[in-house]
Amino acid sequence: MTGNVRIVTVKEVAEFLRLKEATICRLASEGKLPGVKVGKSWRFDMEALERWVTGAQAGLIDRAVEETQGFRK
């Protein structure tokens, strides 16, 4: 692990993803968003969130390609 780990709050994640803070908490508690609960607060590793977003985008692209190929059959 490097010394450049950037831990962010729910508010910062909400701003980054342009979602409501309640949505961030719900997604994290459902295990759909990578984060850790510290006491009553959620904390997130920004690098992990960026990887999560990239993976989600890749999944959307894969599904779009599959749907497009389905129309060609």
Secondary structure, 3 states (H helix, E strand, C coil): CCCCCCEECHHHHHHHHCCCHHHHHHHHHCCCCCCEEECCEEEEEHHHHHHHHHHHHHHHHHHHHHHHHHHHC
